[in-house]
C-alpha cells in the first residue's frame, strides 16, 4: 500500500525474548520485522540482528507500537 507508514513495534514472544523493529508486513502466519533488535535481560539487554526476521503469529503473545 502506497503512503502507509511503517510502525516501530516491540513483539513479546511466548517463552522467548522480545523483538523490536519496523513492522514491515504481515502474512497469514507471520509478522515480518525489519531492522530487528532482540531485547533480553541483563547483562546485554539488546542485540541487533542483520536482515529481517519472520516471527510466527502463534508465538506472539502481544505487541506494542513504540514509535
Buried (B, 14 or more C-beta within 10 A) or exposed (E): EEEEEEEBBBBBBEEBBBBBBBBBBEEEEBBBBBBBBBBEEEEEEEEEEEEBBEBEEEBBEEBEEEE
